[in-house]
Amino acid sequence: MTARIYSILLCSIALSVISPCHAEDFDDIVHLIQPEKKSQLWINPGMASYHFQQEKNFNGANWGGGLEYRFNTVASVTAGRFYNSDRAYSNYAGIYYQPLAIGPIKLGGVFGGFNGYPQTNNGGWFAAALPALTWEGDLVGANLFIIPTIGDRVHGAISLELKLKIWE
């Protein structure tokens, strides 16, 4: 019963500005994605980042190259290289797990490792977990990451990565 009340409250808050909302509408908006096998390959040119600490003049043009292989409706693996916020090259590898969706937007996180940040492990590899939102169309898609600020080691930002499907 409590979950139903929270569902009604969340739905009311989120959509009351747009249109009247009923509890059953919530199930149409937020849903669990059914895991199903997929086989898609996406490429990306890196990302653009908006840093929370604008006064520190971090690099927001994090261009590079990456691949993402979607093997499931809720999971994919990724790897690549980009020019990071500290103006050094970083490599990354990870796995997306996104079991929820709000409409066409997948919600979850990306879990993996990065290197190339001088203030973190002297530029060596470190583990990371980031909230990630994904939209995928027939040929193009986008990943949005929310990166928290962690002292002087991780520079908080919102990063947008556009991607192109090259194989299915």
GROMACS elastic network, one bead per residue, 0.5 to 0.9 nm:
[ bonds ]
;  ai    aj funct       b0    kb
    1     4     6  0.51946   500
    1     5     6  0.64745   500
    1     6     6  0.88926   500
    2     5     6  0.51070   500
    2     6     6  0.63258   500
    2     7     6  0.86067   500
    3     6     6  0.51328   500
    3     7     6  0.61095   500
    3     8     6  0.86596   500
    4     8     6  0.62204   500
    4     9     6  0.86346   500
    4    23     6  0.78186   500
    5     8     6  0.51409   500
    5     9     6  0.61874   500
    5    10     6  0.86182   500
    5    23     6  0.86299   500
    6     9     6  0.50065   500
    6    10     6  0.60042   500
    6    11     6  0.83853   500
    7    10     6  0.52338   500
    7    11     6  0.60022   500
    7    12     6  0.84245   500
    7    23     6  0.67467   500
    7    26     6  0.66103   500
    7    27     6  0.85866   500
    8    11     6  0.51906   500
    8    12     6  0.60172   500
    8    13     6  0.86202   500
    8    21     6  0.83972   500
    8    22     6  0.71513   500
    8    24     6  0.83683   500
    8    25     6  0.89451   500
    8    26     6  0.72777   500
    9    12     6  0.51126   500
    9    13     6  0.61816   500
    9    14     6  0.85624   500
    9    23     6  0.84960   500
   10    13     6  0.52190   500
   10    14     6  0.60196   500
   10    15     6  0.84609   500
   10    26     6  0.81928   500
   11    14     6  0.52130   500
   11    15     6  0.59417   500
   11    16     6  0.77327   500
   11    21     6  0.66287   500
   11    22     6  0.75743   500
   11    23     6  0.69501   500
   11    25     6  0.75569   500
   11    26     6  0.56371   500
   11    29     6  0.87524   500
   12    15     6  0.55588   500
   12    16     6  0.52288   500
   12    17     6  0.87099   500
   12    20     6  0.78104   500
   12    21     6  0.57655   500
   12    22     6  0.75743   500
   12    23     6  0.81985   500
   12    26     6  0.89248   500
   13    16     6  0.57190   500
   13    17     6  0.78797   500
   14    17     6  0.74199   500
   14    18     6  0.84378   500
   15    18     6  0.53001   500
   15    19     6  0.60713   500
   15    20     6  0.71082   500
   15    21     6  0.63886   500
   16    19     6  0.53722   500
   16    20     6  0.55526   500
   16    21     6  0.62868   500
   17    20     6  0.79488   500
   18    21     6  0.89126   500
   21    24     6  0.84416   500
   21    25     6  0.65576   500
   21    26     6  0.82157   500
   22    25     6  0.53993   500
   22    26     6  0.73727   500
   23    26     6  0.56421   500
   23    27     6  0.77335   500
   24    27     6  0.57421   500
   24    28     6  0.72448   500
   25    28     6  0.52457   500
   25    29     6  0.65444   500
   25    30     6  0.89181   500
   26    29     6  0.51516   500
   26    30     6  0.60309   500
   26    31     6  0.83919   500
   27    30     6  0.55455   500
   27    31     6  0.60225   500
   28    31     6  0.68046   500
   28   102     6  0.85248   500
   28   103     6  0.76457   500
   29   101     6  0.77409   500
   29   102     6  0.52768   500
   29   103     6  0.52285   500
   29   104     6  0.89842   500
   30   100     6  0.70928   500
   30   101     6  0.56090   500
   30   103     6  0.66030   500
   31    99     6  0.86006   500
   31   100     6  0.57760   500
   31   101     6  0.54759   500
   31   102     6  0.66689   500
   31   103     6  0.80527   500
   32    99     6  0.57872   500
   32   101     6  0.63766   500
   33    36     6  0.88133   500
   33    73     6  0.71814   500
   33    74     6  0.66727   500
   33    98     6  0.81393   500
   33    99     6  0.53487   500
   33   100     6  0.56166   500
   33   101     6  0.65829   500
   33   106     6  0.83290   500
   34    73     6  0.71357   500
   34    74     6  0.75965   500
   34    99     6  0.77987   500
   35    72     6  0.62723   500
   35    73     6  0.53569   500
   35    74     6  0.57740   500
   35    75     6  0.83634   500
   35    99     6  0.79581   500
   36    71     6  0.85837   500
   36    72     6  0.54755   500
   36    73     6  0.53859   500
   36    74     6  0.77775   500
   37    70     6  0.88213   500
   37    71     6  0.59842   500
   37    73     6  0.65254   500
   38    70     6  0.63070   500
   38    73     6  0.63403   500
   38   168     6  0.82589   500
   39    69     6  0.71395   500
   39    70     6  0.57423   500
   39    72     6  0.72456   500
   39   167     6  0.80838   500
   39   168     6  0.57436   500
   40    68     6  0.81467   500
   40    69     6  0.56807   500
   40    70     6  0.50717   500
   40    71     6  0.67619   500
   40    72     6  0.89463   500
   40   165     6  0.70437   500
   40   166     6  0.77345   500
   40   167     6  0.55602   500
   41    67     6  0.70752   500
   41    68     6  0.58409   500
   41    70     6  0.64045   500
   41    71     6  0.88639   500
   41   164     6  0.84920   500
   41   165     6  0.58427   500
   41   166     6  0.57849   500
   41   167     6  0.50828   500
   41   168     6  0.65661   500
   42    66     6  0.83314   500
   42    67     6  0.57025   500
   42    68     6  0.50405   500
   42    69     6  0.63078   500
   42    70     6  0.79358   500
   42   139     6  0.89670   500
   42   140     6  0.85550   500
   42   141     6  0.86217   500
   42   163     6  0.61104   500
   42   164     6  0.53180   500
   42   166     6  0.56933   500
   42   167     6  0.71968   500
   43    65     6  0.72925   500
   43    66     6  0.56650   500
   43    68     6  0.63573   500
   43    69     6  0.88855   500
   43   162     6  0.86361   500
   43   163     6  0.54588   500
   43   164     6  0.53865   500
   43   165     6  0.65188   500
   43   166     6  0.70163   500
   44    47     6  0.79863   500
   44    64     6  0.80084   500
   44    65     6  0.56505   500
   44    66     6  0.51627   500
   44    67     6  0.64045   500
   44    68     6  0.81265   500
   44    80     6  0.88237   500
   44   161     6  0.68789   500
   44   162     6  0.60094   500
   44   164     6  0.64271   500
   45    62     6  0.87307   500
   45    63     6  0.57695   500
   45    64     6  0.52631   500
   45    66     6  0.65728   500
   45    82     6  0.83325   500
   45   161     6  0.75685   500
   45   162     6  0.72598   500
   45   163     6  0.73271   500
   46    61     6  0.83844   500
   46    62     6  0.57666   500
   46    65     6  0.52855   500
   46    66     6  0.66111   500
   46    80     6  0.82508   500
   46    81     6  0.75848   500
   46    82     6  0.58079   500
   46    83     6  0.81406   500
   46   160     6  0.86345   500
   46   161     6  0.60739   500
   46   162     6  0.77252   500
   46   163     6  0.87864   500
   47    60     6  0.82493   500
   47    61     6  0.67406   500
   47    62     6  0.50875   500
   47    63     6  0.56559   500
   47    64     6  0.78134   500
   47    82     6  0.80916   500
   47   159     6  0.62703   500
   47   160     6  0.53822   500
   47   162     6  0.70031   500
   48    60     6  0.56229   500
   48    61     6  0.50550   500
   48    62     6  0.56090   500
   48    63     6  0.73263   500
   48   158     6  0.84650   500
   48   159     6  0.55734   500
   48   160     6  0.53935   500
   48   161     6  0.66632   500
   48   162     6  0.89639   500
   49    59     6  0.79282   500
   49    61     6  0.65342   500
   49    62     6  0.69350   500
   49    85     6  0.83826   500
   49   157     6  0.60659   500
   49   158     6  0.56255   500
   49   160     6  0.63772   500
   49   161     6  0.88402   500
   50    53     6  0.88904   500
   50    54     6  0.80828   500
   50    59     6  0.89965   500
   50    60     6  0.60406   500
   50   156     6  0.85334   500
   50   157     6  0.52797   500
   50   158     6  0.53459   500
   50   159     6  0.63467   500
   50   160     6  0.87348   500
   51    54     6  0.58100   500
   51    56     6  0.88743   500
   51    57     6  0.86613   500
   51    58     6  0.70564   500
   51    59     6  0.84788   500
   51    60     6  0.70397   500
   51    85     6  0.86888   500
   51   147     6  0.89958   500
   51   155     6  0.69826   500
   51   156     6  0.57805   500
   51   158     6  0.66140   500
   51   159     6  0.84016   500
   52    55     6  0.87917   500
   52   149     6  0.80605   500
   52   155     6  0.78073   500
   52   156     6  0.56983   500
   52   157     6  0.54681   500
   52   158     6  0.79694   500
   53    56     6  0.58464   500
   53    57     6  0.78809   500
   53    58     6  0.80660   500
   53   149     6  0.88393   500
   53   155     6  0.77028   500
   53   156     6  0.73814   500
   53   157     6  0.82545   500
   54    57     6  0.58647   500
   54    58     6  0.72242   500
   55    58     6  0.83060   500
   57    60     6  0.86094   500
   57    85     6  0.89005   500
   58    84     6  0.87580   500
   58    85     6  0.51286   500
   58    86     6  0.62711   500
   58    87     6  0.78522   500
   58   155     6  0.81218   500
   59    62     6  0.68956   500
   59    83     6  0.83186   500
   59    84     6  0.67652   500
   59    86     6  0.64227   500
   59    87     6  0.62079   500
   60    63     6  0.89295   500
   60    84     6  0.79687   500
   60    85     6  0.62317   500
   60   157     6  0.89136   500
   60   159     6  0.85460   500
   61    83     6  0.75677   500
   61    84     6  0.79340   500
   61    85     6  0.79138   500
   62    82     6  0.57519   500
   62    84     6  0.53094   500
   62    85     6  0.68435   500
   62    87     6  0.85793   500
   62   159     6  0.89230   500
   63    81     6  0.84090   500
   63    82     6  0.52953   500
   63    83     6  0.56566   500
   63    84     6  0.80299   500
   64    80     6  0.76132   500
   64    81     6  0.55045   500
   64    83     6  0.61747   500
   64    89     6  0.87335   500
   65    79     6  0.87843   500
   65    80     6  0.56298   500
   65    81     6  0.55715   500
   65    82     6  0.62968   500
   66    78     6  0.72275   500
   66    79     6  0.56666   500
   66    81     6  0.62463   500
   66    82     6  0.80966   500
   66    92     6  0.87924   500
   67    77     6  0.83171   500
   67    78     6  0.56201   500
   67    79     6  0.56255   500
   67    80     6  0.61978   500
   67   163     6  0.88399   500
   68    76     6  0.65917   500
   68    77     6  0.56346   500
   68    79     6  0.67241   500
   68    80     6  0.87361   500
   68   163     6  0.87997   500
   69    75     6  0.88866   500
   69    76     6  0.54130   500
   69    77     6  0.53602   500
   69    78     6  0.63804   500
   70    73     6  0.72746   500
   70    74     6  0.83586   500
   70    75     6  0.62832   500
   70    77     6  0.65715   500
   70    78     6  0.86651   500
   70    96     6  0.89147   500
   71    74     6  0.84169   500
   71    75     6  0.64458   500
   71    76     6  0.55710   500
   71    77     6  0.78615   500
   72    75     6  0.50415   500
   72    76     6  0.64841   500
   73    76     6  0.81384   500
   73    98     6  0.83342   500
   73    99     6  0.82973   500
   74    96     6  0.77475   500
   74    97     6  0.57200   500
   74    99     6  0.52103   500
   74   100     6  0.81269   500
   74   106     6  0.81512   500
   74   108     6  0.88899   500
   75    95     6  0.69732   500
   75    96     6  0.52332   500
   75    98     6  0.62941   500
   75    99     6  0.80244   500
   76    94     6  0.85693   500
   76    95     6  0.56609   500
   76    96     6  0.51886   500
   76    97     6  0.70687   500
   76    98     6  0.89903   500
   77    93     6  0.76385   500
   77    94     6  0.57899   500
   77    96     6  0.62108   500
   77   110     6  0.89843   500
   78    92     6  0.78768   500
   78    93     6  0.55725   500
   78    94     6  0.52921   500
   78    95     6  0.60223   500
   78    96     6  0.76757   500
   78   112     6  0.89912   500
   79    91     6  0.75193   500
   79    92     6  0.53551   500
   79    94     6  0.64545   500
   79    95     6  0.88304   500
   80    90     6  0.84037   500
   80    91     6  0.57232   500
   80    92     6  0.54668   500
   80    93     6  0.67301   500
   81    89     6  0.69372   500
   81    90     6  0.55262   500
   81    92     6  0.62702   500
   82    88     6  0.84014   500
   82    89     6  0.56982   500
   82    90     6  0.54665   500
   82    91     6  0.66486   500
   82    92     6  0.84916   500
   83    86     6  0.81234   500
   83    87     6  0.59851   500
   83    88     6  0.55837   500
   83    90     6  0.62424   500
   84    87     6  0.53137   500
   84    88     6  0.55104   500
   84    89     6  0.58335   500
   84    90     6  0.61199   500
   84   116     6  0.77580   500
   84   117     6  0.76391   500
   85    88     6  0.74098   500
   85   117     6  0.83550   500
   85   155     6  0.73781   500
   86    89     6  0.85579   500
   86   116     6  0.86816   500
   86   117     6  0.67274   500
   86   118     6  0.77338   500
   86   155     6  0.88204   500
   87   117     6  0.89264   500
   88   116     6  0.62491   500
   88   117     6  0.70729   500
   88   118     6  0.82231   500
   89   115     6  0.82057   500
   89   116     6  0.56284   500
   89   117     6  0.80924   500
   90   114     6  0.65298   500
   90   115     6  0.51871   500
   90   117     6  0.70538   500
   90   123     6  0.86001   500
   91   113     6  0.82759   500
   91   114     6  0.56676   500
   91   115     6  0.56202   500
   91   116     6  0.69232   500
   91   125     6  0.86886   500
   92   112     6  0.73655   500
   92   113     6  0.56116   500
   92   115     6  0.68080   500
   92   125     6  0.87418   500
   93   111     6  0.84553   500
   93   112     6  0.56165   500
   93   113     6  0.56240   500
   93   114     6  0.69093   500
   94   110     6  0.64787   500
   94   111     6  0.53316   500
   94   113     6  0.63112   500
   94   114     6  0.88076   500
   94   128     6  0.88968   500
   95   109     6  0.83795   500
   95   110     6  0.55226   500
   95   111     6  0.54163   500
   95   112     6  0.62964   500
   96   108     6  0.74458   500
   96   109     6  0.57508   500
   96   111     6  0.63955   500
   96   112     6  0.87606   500
   96   132     6  0.80114   500
   97   107     6  0.83089   500
   97   108     6  0.57016   500
   97   109     6  0.56262   500
   97   110     6  0.63047   500
   97   111     6  0.79844   500
   97   132     6  0.88667   500
   98   101     6  0.78211   500
   98   106     6  0.58433   500
   98   107     6  0.50396   500
   98   109     6  0.61917   500
   98   110     6  0.82958   500
   98   132     6  0.79276   500
   98   133     6  0.80224   500
   98   134     6  0.83704   500
   99   106     6  0.72175   500
   99   107     6  0.66643   500
   99   108     6  0.63788   500
  100   105     6  0.84057   500
  100   106     6  0.57707   500
  100   107     6  0.50984   500
  100   108     6  0.67080   500
  101   104     6  0.64544   500
  101   105     6  0.53125   500
  101   107     6  0.54752   500
  101   108     6  0.86509   500
  101   133     6  0.89176   500
  102   105     6  0.52777   500
  102   106     6  0.66208   500
  102   107     6  0.74477   500
  103   106     6  0.80648   500
  104   134     6  0.84646   500
  104   135     6  0.63376   500
  104   136     6  0.78943   500
  105   133     6  0.64102   500
  105   134     6  0.55473   500
  105   136     6  0.80062   500
  106   132     6  0.81632   500
  106   133     6  0.55098   500
  106   135     6  0.64092   500
  106   136     6  0.87547   500
  107   131     6  0.78271   500
  107   132     6  0.62207   500
  107   134     6  0.67594   500
  108   130     6  0.85666   500
  108   131     6  0.59245   500
  108   132     6  0.54991   500
  108   133     6  0.65474   500
  108   134     6  0.86592   500
  109   129     6  0.66932   500
  109   130     6  0.53709   500
  109   133     6  0.75515   500
  109   145     6  0.84364   500
  110   128     6  0.80937   500
  110   129     6  0.57390   500
  110   130     6  0.53921   500
  110   131     6  0.65293   500
  110   132     6  0.62147   500
  110   145     6  0.86408   500
  111   127     6  0.76684   500
  111   128     6  0.58705   500
  111   130     6  0.66217   500
  111   131     6  0.89657   500
  112   126     6  0.83631   500
  112   127     6  0.56620   500
  112   128     6  0.55016   500
  112   129     6  0.65735   500
  112   130     6  0.89945   500
  113   125     6  0.62930   500
  113   126     6  0.53419   500
  113   128     6  0.55695   500
  113   129     6  0.83968   500
  114   117     6  0.81803   500
  114   124     6  0.79141   500
  114   125     6  0.53167   500
  114   126     6  0.55705   500
  114   127     6  0.66527   500
  114   128     6  0.72548   500
  115   118     6  0.86265   500
  115   120     6  0.81356   500
  115   121     6  0.83363   500
  115   122     6  0.89847   500
  115   123     6  0.56389   500
  115   126     6  0.63531   500
  116   119     6  0.89654   500
  116   120     6  0.81602   500
  116   121     6  0.89608   500
  116   122     6  0.80591   500
  116   124     6  0.61789   500
  116   125     6  0.74420   500
  117   120     6  0.55091   500
  117   121     6  0.77426   500
  117   122     6  0.70594   500
  117   124     6  0.73493   500
  117   125     6  0.86705   500
  117   153     6  0.75760   500
  117   154     6  0.81721   500
  118   121     6  0.71408   500
  118   124     6  0.79075   500
  118   153     6  0.80671   500
  119   122     6  0.57229   500
  119   123     6  0.66872   500
  119   152     6  0.69144   500
  119   154     6  0.80662   500
  120   123     6  0.57824   500
  120   124     6  0.70321   500
  120   125     6  0.81797   500
  120   126     6  0.74158   500
  120   152     6  0.86520   500
  120   153     6  0.52927   500
  120   154     6  0.76356   500
  121   124     6  0.50075   500
  121   125     6  0.68471   500
  121   126     6  0.70237   500
  121   153     6  0.89716   500
  122   125     6  0.88159   500
  123   126     6  0.88343   500
  129   147     6  0.89615   500
  130   145     6  0.65709   500
  130   146     6  0.63701   500
  130   147     6  0.62340   500
  130   148     6  0.81807   500
  131   144     6  0.83722   500
  131   145     6  0.59053   500
  131   146     6  0.56607   500
  131   147     6  0.75821   500
  132   143     6  0.66448   500
  132   144     6  0.56077   500
  132   146     6  0.67037   500
  133   142     6  0.82226   500
  133   143     6  0.56853   500
  133   144     6  0.51076   500
  133   145     6  0.66484   500
  133   146     6  0.88107   500
  134   141     6  0.73536   500
  134   142     6  0.57122   500
  134   144     6  0.63874   500
  134   145     6  0.89588   500
  135   140     6  0.86570   500
  135   141     6  0.53943   500
  135   142     6  0.53627   500
  135   143     6  0.66480   500
  135   144     6  0.87629   500
  136   139     6  0.77076   500
  136   140     6  0.62221   500
  136   142     6  0.64879   500
  136   143     6  0.86378   500
  136   163     6  0.86928   500
  136   165     6  0.89783   500
  137   140     6  0.53206   500
  137   141     6  0.55976   500
  137   142     6  0.88776   500
  137   165     6  0.89158   500
  138   141     6  0.81032   500
  138   165     6  0.77473   500
  139   163     6  0.85530   500
  139   164     6  0.58701   500
  139   165     6  0.50532   500
  139   166     6  0.77406   500
  140   162     6  0.74799   500
  140   163     6  0.57293   500
  140   165     6  0.59971   500
  141   161     6  0.85045   500
  141   162     6  0.59343   500
  141   163     6  0.51069   500
  141   164     6  0.63411   500
  141   165     6  0.77501   500
  142   160     6  0.69509   500
  142   161     6  0.55349   500
  142   163     6  0.57145   500
  142   164     6  0.86369   500
  143   159     6  0.81507   500
  143   160     6  0.59074   500
  143   161     6  0.50883   500
  143   162     6  0.64881   500
  143   163     6  0.78603   500
  144   158     6  0.70905   500
  144   159     6  0.56896   500
  144   161     6  0.63687   500
  144   162     6  0.87530   500
  145   157     6  0.80477   500
  145   158     6  0.57160   500
  145   159     6  0.51171   500
  145   160     6  0.65636   500
  145   161     6  0.82422   500
  146   156     6  0.76943   500
  146   157     6  0.62101   500
  146   159     6  0.66297   500
  147   154     6  0.80395   500
  147   155     6  0.74183   500
  147   157     6  0.50628   500
  147   158     6  0.61201   500
  147   159     6  0.76350   500
  148   154     6  0.72359   500
  148   155     6  0.70435   500
  148   157     6  0.67253   500
  148   158     6  0.87375   500
  149   152     6  0.78460   500
  149   153     6  0.79714   500
  149   154     6  0.53934   500
  149   157     6  0.75260   500
  150   153     6  0.58565   500
  150   155     6  0.67423   500
  150   156     6  0.72945   500
  151   154     6  0.65577   500
  151   155     6  0.78844   500
  152   155     6  0.69388   500
  165   168     6  0.76335   500
